Amino acid sequence: GSCKLHIFQTFVFHDTNFVDISSWATLEDIVFATLQKYTWNILHPWVYQALPAAEWENLQNLFSIYMHNFILSMSSDARLYHTPYPFVFQCATGCDLYPNGSYTKFYHLAYNTHDFLSFDVDNSRWERWQESELAAQVERQFNAFTGFSVTLQHLLNVTCVEHMKKFIKYGRATLERQGETTLTQAWPPQSPTHTGAKWCPTRAPPHPSALPDGQEVPPGPALNTSTILPNADLTYQLRSVLAVAPHDGHSYACRVRHSSLGTRSLLIPWG
């Protein structure tokens, strides 16, 4: 089946001397590791079983170097362009594996909740999403750090999928026990052509799907689901938009699956 291995990071630059860091890793919507003061805290024993101790040490060293250099680089650029404090960088990176064996990989960086920079994994190139001087400077810097780009390309192209498959093997029991929870919201169409819902979890995003008259709509032209997006309060969201015809006489609901909801099923009116 399909599976996702994602890492989320938040860097809050309070001033020139203090940066608050948080990070967590998820397999599907299971948080299996969190970062505390540059040290990973593993939450499930099967995670250690999946990889040799030497590989964990290598990954932690790489991550520590990355965070150290990221903070130095962003702090230097903030001074150069007189960026007002505090400011926040959020990163989402990882890979998605599909049933046919294909996979996608990504690295997205947001600055103060707005798209800022992304990494083109296939071409090993950084591309800015803003026209600001800061974005142009960071794009130049990151493209000049060829060693970093090559390492990240290998981690996303090879390491991410290989490790995900091992995590699936050793964590299968946890994945099967996570259960399915339904959060249903009925809503009236809010415009003649479409309506949408935004979900703001504290860590791993949930998985929304639309159910007109109780029938689930698969992703496609009628149901558009965004990539993971940052919120201003340092959480993340997914946005799903369903195309509907005005006055079509149907009732609509939104189903959200997320392991943190436990075994409850909630029904919340939309409007």
C-alpha positions as CSV (number, residue, x, y, z in Angstrom):
1,G,0.0,0.0,0.0
2,S,0.9,3.7,0.1
3,C,2.9,5.2,3.0
4,K,4.4,8.5,4.0
5,L,7.6,9.4,5.9
6,H,7.7,13.1,6.8
7,I,9.9,15.3,9.0
8,F,8.6,18.7,10.2
9,Q,10.8,21.4,11.7
10,T,10.2,24.9,13.2
11,F,12.9,27.5,13.9
12,V,11.7,30.5,15.9
13,F,14.4,33.2,15.8
14,H,13.6,35.3,18.9
15,D,16.7,37.5,18.6
16,T,20.3,37.4,17.5
17,N,21.2,35.0,20.4
18,F,18.2,32.7,20.8
19,V,16.6,30.3,18.4
20,D,13.9,27.9,19.5
21,I,13.9,24.6,17.6
22,S,11.2,21.9,17.4
23,S,11.1,18.9,15.1
24,W,9.1,15.6,14.7
25,A,9.1,12.7,12.4
26,T,6.0,10.8,11.2
27,L,5.2,7.5,9.5
28,E,1.8,8.0,8.1
29,D,0.2,10.0,11.0
30,I,2.2,8.3,13.7
31,V,4.7,10.6,15.4
32,F,7.6,8.2,16.0
33,A,10.4,10.7,17.0
34,T,10.7,14.2,18.4
35,L,13.7,16.5,18.8
36,Q,14.8,17.9,22.1
37,K,17.8,20.1,22.3
38,Y,19.4,18.6,19.2
39,T,18.8,15.0,20.4
40,W,16.1,12.8,18.9
41,N,13.7,11.1,21.3
42,I,12.4,7.8,19.8
43,L,8.8,7.1,20.8
44,H,8.4,3.5,19.6
45,P,10.9,0.6,20.1
46,W,10.5,-0.8,16.6
47,V,12.1,2.4,15.3
48,Y,15.5,1.3,16.8
49,Q,15.0,-2.2,15.5
50,A,14.6,-1.0,12.0
51,L,18.1,0.5,11.6
52,P,21.6,-0.3,13.0
53,A,22.9,1.9,15.8
54,A,25.6,3.2,13.5
55,E,23.0,4.4,11.0
56,W,21.1,6.3,13.7
57,E,24.3,8.0,14.8
58,N,25.1,9.0,11.3
59,L,21.6,10.4,10.7
60,Q,21.7,12.4,14.0
61,N,25.1,13.8,13.1
62,L,23.9,14.9,9.7
63,F,20.8,16.5,11.2
64,S,22.8,18.3,13.9
65,I,25.2,19.8,11.2
66,Y,22.2,20.8,9.1
67,M,20.5,22.6,11.9
68,H,23.7,24.3,13.0
69,N,24.4,25.6,9.5
70,F,20.8,26.5,8.8
71,I,20.7,28.7,11.9
72,L,24.1,30.4,11.2
73,S,23.1,31.1,7.6
74,M,19.6,32.5,8.4
75,S,21.0,34.6,11.3
76,S,23.6,36.1,9.0
77,D,21.1,36.9,6.3
78,A,18.8,38.4,8.8
79,R,21.5,40.8,9.9
80,L,22.4,41.6,6.3
81,Y,18.8,42.5,5.4
82,H,17.8,44.0,8.8
83,T,15.1,41.4,9.2
84,P,12.9,42.3,12.2
85,Y,12.7,39.8,15.1
86,P,11.1,37.5,15.9
87,F,10.7,35.5,12.6
88,V,9.9,31.9,11.9
89,F,11.1,29.3,9.4
90,Q,9.1,26.1,9.0
91,C,10.3,23.1,7.0
92,A,8.4,20.0,5.7
93,T,10.4,17.3,4.0
94,G,10.1,13.6,3.2
95,C,8.8,11.1,0.7
96,D,5.6,9.4,-0.2
97,L,5.5,5.8,-1.4
98,Y,2.7,4.5,-3.6
99,P,1.3,1.0,-4.2
100,N,2.8,0.7,-7.6
101,G,6.3,1.3,-6.2
102,S,6.7,4.9,-7.4
103,Y,7.4,7.6,-4.9
104,T,7.6,11.4,-4.6
105,K,10.0,13.4,-2.5
106,F,10.0,17.0,-1.4
107,Y,11.5,19.8,0.8
108,H,9.5,22.9,1.3
109,L,10.6,25.9,3.4
110,A,8.2,28.6,4.7
111,Y,9.1,32.0,6.2
112,N,6.6,33.6,8.6
113,T,3.9,31.1,7.2
114,H,4.5,32.0,3.5
115,D,6.1,29.8,0.9
116,F,9.7,30.8,0.7
117,L,11.9,28.1,-0.9
118,S,11.7,24.6,-2.2
119,F,14.2,22.0,-3.3
120,D,13.9,20.4,-6.8
121,V,15.2,17.0,-5.8
122,D,15.6,15.6,-9.4
123,N,17.7,18.6,-10.5
124,S,19.4,19.3,-7.2
125,R,18.4,23.0,-7.4
126,W,16.8,25.4,-4.9
127,E,14.0,27.6,-6.2
128,R,12.6,30.6,-4.4
129,W,8.8,31.3,-4.1
130,Q,9.2,35.0,-3.1
131,E,10.7,38.0,-4.9
132,S,12.2,39.4,-1.7
133,E,15.9,40.2,-1.3
134,L,16.0,37.7,1.5
135,A,14.6,34.9,-0.6
136,A,17.0,35.7,-3.5
137,Q,19.9,35.6,-1.1
138,V,19.0,32.3,0.5
139,E,18.4,30.8,-2.9
140,R,21.9,31.9,-4.0
141,Q,23.5,30.6,-0.8
142,F,21.8,27.2,-0.9
143,N,22.6,26.6,-4.5
144,A,26.2,27.4,-3.7
145,F,26.3,24.8,-0.9
146,T,26.6,22.0,-3.4
147,G,27.7,19.4,-0.8
148,F,24.4,20.1,1.2
149,S,22.3,19.8,-2.0
150,V,23.9,16.5,-3.1
151,T,23.5,15.0,0.4
152,L,19.9,16.1,0.6
153,Q,19.2,14.7,-2.9
154,H,20.6,11.3,-1.8
155,L,18.7,11.4,1.5
156,L,15.4,12.0,-0.3
157,N,15.9,9.9,-3.4
158,V,17.4,6.8,-1.7
159,T,17.6,6.9,2.1
160,C,14.1,8.1,2.8
161,V,12.3,5.3,0.9
162,E,14.7,2.6,2.0
163,H,14.2,3.6,5.7
164,M,10.5,3.9,5.2
165,K,10.2,0.4,4.0
166,K,12.1,-0.9,7.1
167,F,9.9,1.2,9.4
168,I,6.8,-0.3,7.8
169,K,8.2,-3.8,8.3
170,Y,9.1,-3.4,11.9
171,G,6.2,-1.0,12.8
172,R,3.5,-2.9,11.0
173,A,1.6,-3.8,14.2
174,T,1.5,-0.1,15.3
175,L,0.3,1.0,11.8
176,E,-2.4,-1.6,11.9
177,R,-3.5,-0.7,15.4
178,Q,-3.7,3.1,14.8
179,G,-7.4,2.7,13.8
180,E,-9.7,4.9,11.8
181,T,-11.5,7.9,13.2
182,T,-14.1,9.8,11.4
183,L,-14.7,13.5,11.9
184,T,-17.7,14.5,9.9
185,Q,-18.7,18.1,9.1
186,A,-21.8,19.0,7.1
187,W,-21.7,22.3,5.3
188,P,-23.8,24.3,2.8
189,P,-22.0,25.4,-0.4
190,Q,-20.4,28.8,0.4
191,S,-20.1,29.8,-3.3
192,P,-21.7,28.9,-6.6
193,T,-18.9,26.6,-7.6
194,H,-16.9,25.3,-4.6
195,T,-16.5,25.0,-0.9
196,G,-13.6,24.0,1.3
197,A,-12.4,23.0,4.8
198,K,-9.2,23.8,6.6
199,W,-7.7,21.6,9.3
200,C,-5.1,22.8,11.7
201,P,-3.5,19.9,13.7
202,T,-0.7,20.5,16.2
203,R,1.7,18.0,14.5
204,A,1.0,15.5,11.8
205,P,-1.8,16.6,9.4
206,P,-5.0,14.5,9.2
207,H,-6.3,13.0,6.0
208,P,-9.5,14.7,4.8
209,S,-11.9,13.3,2.2
210,A,-15.3,14.5,1.0
211,L,-18.6,12.6,1.3
212,P,-21.6,14.0,-0.6
213,D,-24.6,12.0,0.5
214,G,-22.3,9.6,2.4
215,Q,-20.4,8.6,-0.8
216,E,-16.6,9.3,-0.6
217,V,-15.1,11.3,-3.4
218,P,-11.6,10.2,-4.5
219,P,-8.9,12.8,-5.2
220,G,-9.3,14.1,-8.7
221,P,-10.7,17.1,-10.7
222,A,-13.7,17.3,-8.3
223,L,-11.7,17.1,-5.1
224,N,-8.5,19.1,-4.8
225,T,-6.3,18.6,-1.7
226,S,-3.3,20.8,-1.0
227,T,0.1,19.9,0.1
228,I,1.1,20.4,3.7
229,L,0.8,24.1,4.5
230,P,2.1,26.1,7.6
231,N,-0.1,28.1,9.9
232,A,0.8,31.2,11.8
233,D,0.6,29.4,15.2
234,L,3.4,27.0,14.1
235,T,1.0,24.1,13.3
236,Y,0.3,22.6,9.9
237,Q,-2.8,22.1,7.7
238,L,-4.2,20.4,4.7
239,R,-6.9,22.1,2.6
240,S,-9.4,20.2,0.6
241,V,-11.7,21.9,-1.9
242,L,-14.7,20.1,-3.5
243,A,-16.4,21.4,-6.6
244,V,-20.2,21.4,-6.3
245,A,-23.1,22.7,-8.4
246,P,-25.3,25.4,-6.8
247,H,-28.6,24.1,-5.4
248,D,-27.8,20.5,-6.3
249,G,-29.9,19.2,-3.4
250,H,-27.1,17.1,-2.0
251,S,-25.8,17.1,1.6
252,Y,-22.0,17.2,2.1
253,A,-19.6,16.1,4.8
254,C,-15.9,16.0,5.4
255,R,-14.2,12.9,6.8
256,V,-10.9,13.3,8.6
257,R,-8.7,10.3,9.6
258,H,-6.1,10.9,12.3
259,S,-4.7,8.6,15.0
260,S,-4.7,11.3,17.6
261,L,-8.5,11.3,17.6
262,G,-8.5,7.9,19.2
263,T,-11.7,5.8,18.6
264,R,-14.2,8.7,18.8
265,S,-16.4,9.8,16.0
266,L,-17.5,13.5,16.0
267,L,-20.3,15.2,14.1
268,I,-19.9,19.0,13.9
269,P,-22.3,21.2,11.9
270,W,-20.5,23.4,9.4
271,G,-22.7,26.4,9.5
